[in-house]
Amino acid sequence: MHSQLGLLVSFLLATTAPVWSAEPQPWRFLSVLPGQSEPLEAEDAQRSGYVQQEPYECGANWNQSASPKVTVGSRQQKGAGLQLLFDVDGHVSGVQISVPSGMTGINGDNETIPLPPRGLESFLWEKDKYYLAVYFKEPRLLCQAGSGRGGQLFLSNGELSPLEVPLEEDQLTNDWRRGRGRCVPGMGTHYFRALTPEQRCEDIFPLFLMYDATGKLGAFGFIFQGSVRYSYGQWFLLNSAQLRHDSPHSVLDASQLPACSGHDNFTVVGLHVYLRPQEQLRCRAIETSSSAIRDEVCVGLVLAFLLACVYRND
């Protein structure tokens, strides 16, 4: 009786427990425009209109200088503001955006400040522009032949240990969870790091994340203060009134936004980057959630019944 019960309990737990992949699967899709995918290989990028930028030194100490190198490996650009990053084997390994200098924004005291804010380490300076780079594997691996395709997400901050982004929603830390936004079909559930009404506008984190109905990372986005317009990619430009206009299609409730975002001169620019086709980025349906709860309750009742039978027989 006890051995049979053990087998049944093991079966029930195995069929309801989540299955985690030991190794992240390489990203096989990349898009910055609805219905259009970006090239995953350097040769394909050049054939589709991307232009190779000036080469950069590739080495283990690439970012040890006083002015950190912006790019590991090589980059190709299509339209102002957006570059794809490739490793030494020619595999796409990241996305980088350029942010022009000379813009102004608003700080937490509603004062005008130069952009990007000096305190954000993720913005790297080169010539007359700032850059933000997201890598699909550790930046140091882009210089190593045979390191494979990337299936992770890292935000460069000019250091050897860039910020690693969780691939699973339930692994997000509290600073991400505080900025949980709504789920939008075709995008997923949005998360903005440390976003609260008390946050200072110069501290708005330049990366946001999107997870699908199963809790897996499916897309990310760049966001920063400014009013620049770009020629390639599905960029968005929102002023204060547009941000704070609450509707069922809004990603954030107006009550979640920093108070300084209400300033008349406050604007943000952003770009969505999809790592999976948008039709796969669904929201959790109420019916699905209810079904999952019912399954868990049924398993619990079965386990309770079986344990009760054991105690009665003992």
C-alpha positions as CSV (number, residue, x, y, z in Angstrom):
1,M,0.0,0.0,0.0
2,H,2.7,2.4,1.0
3,S,4.8,1.7,-2.2
4,Q,1.8,2.2,-4.4
5,L,0.9,5.4,-2.7
6,G,4.5,6.7,-3.1
7,L,4.4,6.0,-6.8
8,L,1.1,7.7,-7.3
9,V,2.2,10.8,-5.3
10,S,5.4,11.0,-7.3
11,F,3.4,10.8,-10.5
12,L,1.0,13.6,-9.5
13,L,3.8,15.9,-8.4
14,A,5.8,15.2,-11.6
15,T,2.9,16.1,-13.8
16,T,2.1,19.4,-12.1
17,A,5.6,20.7,-11.3
18,P,7.1,23.3,-13.7
19,V,9.9,22.1,-15.9
20,W,12.9,24.4,-16.1
21,S,15.5,24.2,-18.9
22,A,19.0,23.7,-17.6
23,E,20.6,25.8,-20.4
24,P,19.0,28.9,-22.0
25,Q,18.0,28.2,-25.6
26,P,19.6,30.5,-28.2
27,W,17.4,33.3,-29.5
28,R,16.3,32.4,-33.0
29,F,14.2,35.5,-33.7
30,L,14.8,39.2,-33.5
31,S,12.4,42.0,-34.5
32,V,12.1,45.8,-34.1
33,L,9.2,46.2,-36.6
34,P,5.8,44.4,-36.6
35,G,5.7,41.5,-39.0
36,Q,9.4,41.8,-39.9
37,S,12.4,40.0,-38.5
38,E,16.0,41.2,-38.4
39,P,19.0,39.2,-39.8
40,L,20.7,36.8,-37.3
41,E,24.0,36.6,-39.3
42,A,26.4,39.4,-40.2
43,E,26.4,38.4,-43.9
44,D,22.6,38.5,-44.1
45,A,22.6,41.9,-42.3
46,Q,24.7,43.5,-45.1
47,R,22.6,41.9,-47.8
48,S,19.4,43.4,-46.2
49,G,20.7,47.0,-46.0
50,Y,22.8,47.1,-42.8
51,V,26.1,48.9,-43.0
52,Q,29.2,47.8,-41.2
53,Q,30.5,50.5,-38.8
54,E,34.1,51.2,-38.0
55,P,35.8,48.2,-36.4
56,Y,36.5,48.1,-32.7
57,E,39.3,46.4,-30.8
58,C,38.2,43.0,-29.5
59,G,39.9,41.7,-26.4
60,A,39.5,40.7,-22.8
61,N,40.4,44.2,-21.7
62,W,38.1,46.0,-24.2
63,N,36.4,48.0,-21.4
64,Q,39.3,48.7,-19.1
65,S,40.2,52.1,-20.5
66,A,39.1,55.4,-18.9
67,S,36.6,55.7,-21.7
68,P,35.1,52.2,-22.0
69,K,34.7,50.7,-25.5
70,V,31.1,50.9,-26.5
71,T,30.9,47.8,-28.6
72,V,32.3,44.3,-28.2
73,G,32.8,42.5,-31.6
74,S,31.4,44.5,-34.5
75,R,28.2,46.5,-35.2
76,Q,26.1,47.1,-38.2
77,Q,23.6,49.9,-38.6
78,K,20.4,50.5,-40.6
79,G,19.0,53.9,-40.1
80,A,20.1,56.3,-37.4
81,G,20.0,55.2,-33.8
82,L,19.9,51.4,-34.1
83,Q,22.8,48.9,-34.5
84,L,22.9,45.1,-34.4
85,L,26.0,43.6,-32.6
86,F,27.7,40.5,-34.0
87,D,30.3,38.3,-32.4
88,V,33.5,37.1,-34.1
89,D,31.7,34.2,-35.7
90,G,29.1,36.5,-37.3
91,H,26.2,35.6,-35.0
92,V,23.9,38.4,-33.9
93,S,24.7,38.9,-30.2
94,G,23.1,42.1,-29.2
95,V,21.3,45.3,-30.0
96,Q,22.6,48.8,-29.4
97,I,20.9,52.3,-29.7
98,S,22.6,55.6,-29.9
99,V,21.3,58.7,-28.0
100,P,22.4,62.1,-29.2
101,S,23.9,64.6,-26.8
102,G,22.6,68.1,-26.3
103,M,19.1,67.2,-25.3
104,T,17.5,68.4,-22.0
105,G,15.1,66.8,-19.6
106,I,13.5,67.1,-16.2
107,N,14.9,65.9,-12.8
108,G,13.0,65.0,-9.6
109,D,12.9,68.7,-8.6
110,N,11.3,69.7,-11.9
111,E,14.5,71.4,-13.0
112,T,15.9,71.3,-16.5
113,I,19.0,69.0,-16.8
114,P,21.2,67.8,-19.7
115,L,20.5,64.3,-21.1
116,P,21.3,61.5,-20.6
117,P,21.6,61.9,-16.8
118,R,25.2,61.5,-15.7
119,G,24.3,59.1,-12.9
120,L,23.1,56.2,-15.2
121,E,26.1,53.9,-15.8
122,S,24.4,52.1,-18.6
123,F,24.9,55.1,-21.0
124,L,28.3,54.9,-22.5
125,W,29.9,57.9,-24.2
126,E,31.7,57.9,-27.6
127,K,32.4,60.9,-29.7
128,D,29.2,63.0,-29.8
129,K,26.8,60.3,-28.8
130,Y,25.7,58.1,-25.9
131,Y,25.0,54.4,-26.3
132,L,23.0,51.7,-24.7
133,A,23.9,48.1,-25.4
134,V,22.0,44.9,-24.6
135,Y,23.8,41.6,-25.3
136,F,22.5,38.1,-25.8
137,K,25.5,36.5,-24.0
138,E,28.2,37.8,-21.7
139,P,30.0,40.6,-23.6
140,R,33.4,38.9,-23.1
141,L,32.2,35.9,-25.1
142,L,31.6,37.9,-28.2
143,C,35.4,37.9,-28.7
144,Q,35.7,34.2,-28.3
145,A,35.3,32.1,-31.5
146,G,33.0,29.1,-31.0
147,S,31.2,30.6,-28.0
148,G,27.8,29.9,-29.7
149,R,24.6,31.8,-30.1
150,G,23.3,33.8,-27.2
151,G,20.1,33.0,-25.3
152,Q,20.4,35.4,-22.4
153,L,20.1,39.1,-21.8
154,F,22.7,41.5,-20.4
155,L,22.6,45.3,-20.1
156,S,26.1,46.7,-20.5
157,N,27.2,49.2,-17.9
158,G,30.9,49.6,-18.8
159,E,32.0,46.9,-16.4
160,L,33.1,43.3,-16.8
161,S,30.0,42.2,-14.9
162,P,27.0,43.7,-16.8
163,L,23.4,43.4,-15.4
164,E,21.9,40.0,-16.2
165,V,18.2,39.9,-16.9
166,P,16.1,37.0,-15.5
167,L,14.6,34.8,-18.3
168,E,11.8,33.8,-16.0
169,E,9.2,36.2,-14.6
170,D,9.2,34.6,-11.1
171,Q,12.9,35.3,-10.8
172,L,12.5,39.0,-11.0
173,T,13.7,40.9,-7.9
174,N,11.5,43.3,-5.9
175,D,12.9,46.4,-7.6
176,W,11.5,45.0,-10.9
177,R,8.3,43.8,-9.4
178,R,7.5,47.3,-8.0
179,G,7.3,48.5,-11.6
180,R,4.9,45.9,-12.9
181,G,2.7,47.2,-15.7
182,R,-0.2,45.8,-17.6
183,C,-0.1,43.0,-20.1
184,V,-0.6,43.9,-23.7
185,P,-1.4,41.1,-26.2
186,G,1.5,40.8,-28.7
187,M,3.9,42.4,-26.1
188,G,3.4,40.6,-22.8
189,T,3.5,41.9,-19.2
190,H,5.7,44.9,-18.8
191,Y,8.2,45.5,-16.0
192,F,10.0,48.8,-15.3
193,R,12.8,48.7,-12.8
194,A,12.1,50.6,-9.5
195,L,9.4,52.6,-11.1
196,T,7.3,54.4,-8.3
197,P,5.7,57.8,-7.8
198,E,8.7,58.7,-5.7
199,Q,11.3,57.9,-8.3
200,R,13.3,60.8,-9.6
201,C,13.0,61.3,-13.4
202,E,16.7,61.4,-13.9
203,D,16.9,57.8,-12.4
204,I,14.4,56.2,-14.8
205,F,16.0,52.9,-15.7
206,P,16.6,52.7,-19.5
207,L,15.5,49.1,-19.9
208,F,12.1,47.5,-19.5
209,L,11.1,43.8,-19.9
210,M,8.1,41.9,-21.2
211,Y,7.1,38.3,-20.2
212,D,4.5,36.1,-21.8
213,A,1.6,34.2,-20.3
214,T,3.9,31.3,-19.2
215,G,6.2,33.7,-17.4
216,K,9.1,33.6,-20.0
217,L,10.9,36.6,-21.3
218,G,9.8,37.3,-24.8
219,A,10.8,40.9,-25.5
220,F,12.5,44.0,-24.0
221,G,12.7,47.7,-24.6
222,F,14.8,50.8,-24.3
223,I,13.3,53.9,-22.7
224,F,14.9,57.3,-21.9
225,Q,14.1,61.0,-21.6
226,G,14.3,62.9,-24.8
227,S,12.5,64.0,-28.0
228,V,14.7,62.5,-30.8
229,R,13.0,60.8,-33.7
230,Y,14.6,57.8,-35.4
231,S,14.2,56.5,-39.0
232,Y,14.2,52.7,-38.4
233,G,12.4,50.6,-35.9
234,Q,9.1,50.9,-34.0
235,W,10.1,53.8,-31.8
236,F,7.6,55.6,-29.6
237,L,7.7,59.2,-28.4
238,L,5.3,60.1,-25.6
239,N,4.8,63.5,-23.8
240,S,3.5,63.9,-20.3
241,A,-0.1,64.1,-21.3
242,Q,0.1,60.9,-23.4
243,L,1.9,59.1,-20.6
244,R,-0.6,60.0,-17.9
245,H,-3.7,59.4,-20.1
246,D,-5.1,56.3,-18.5
247,S,-6.9,53.9,-20.9
248,P,-7.3,50.1,-21.1
249,H,-4.4,50.1,-23.7
250,S,-2.0,51.9,-21.3
251,V,1.0,49.9,-20.2
252,L,1.1,51.8,-16.9
253,D,-1.5,53.3,-14.6
254,A,-0.9,57.0,-14.2
255,S,-0.7,56.5,-10.4
256,Q,2.5,54.4,-11.0
257,L,4.4,57.2,-12.7
258,P,7.0,59.5,-11.0
259,A,5.5,62.8,-10.0
260,C,8.0,64.7,-12.1
261,S,6.7,63.0,-15.2
262,G,3.8,65.4,-15.0
263,H,6.0,68.3,-16.0
264,D,4.9,69.9,-19.3
265,N,8.4,69.4,-20.8
266,F,8.8,65.7,-19.9
267,T,9.0,63.3,-22.8
268,V,10.3,59.8,-23.2
269,V,11.6,57.9,-26.3
270,G,11.6,54.1,-26.5
271,L,11.8,51.0,-28.7
272,H,10.4,47.5,-28.4
273,V,12.7,44.6,-29.3
274,Y,11.1,41.3,-29.8
275,L,12.9,38.0,-29.1
276,R,9.9,35.9,-30.2
277,P,7.1,36.5,-32.7
278,Q,4.5,38.8,-31.3
279,E,1.7,36.3,-31.8
280,Q,3.4,34.1,-29.1
281,L,3.4,36.9,-26.5
282,R,0.0,36.3,-25.0
283,C,-1.6,37.5,-21.8
284,R,-2.9,35.2,-19.0
285,A,-6.5,34.5,-19.6
286,I,-8.9,34.3,-16.6
287,E,-10.1,31.0,-17.8
288,T,-6.6,29.6,-18.0
289,S,-5.8,30.9,-14.5
290,S,-9.0,29.4,-13.1
291,S,-8.2,26.0,-14.8
292,A,-4.7,26.0,-13.3
293,I,-6.1,26.7,-9.8
294,R,-8.7,23.9,-10.2
295,D,-5.9,21.5,-11.2
296,E,-3.8,22.4,-8.1
297,V,-6.9,22.1,-5.8
298,C,-7.7,18.6,-7.3
299,V,-4.2,17.4,-6.8
300,G,-4.2,18.7,-3.2
301,L,-7.5,16.9,-2.5
302,V,-6.3,13.6,-4.0
303,L,-3.1,13.8,-1.9
304,A,-5.1,14.6,1.3
305,F,-7.4,11.7,0.6
306,L,-4.6,9.2,0.1
307,L,-2.8,10.3,3.2
308,A,-6.0,10.0,5.2
309,C,-6.3,6.4,3.9
310,V,-2.8,5.6,5.1
311,Y,-3.4,6.9,8.6
312,R,-6.7,5.1,8.8
313,N,-5.0,1.8,7.8
314,D,-2.2,2.3,10.2
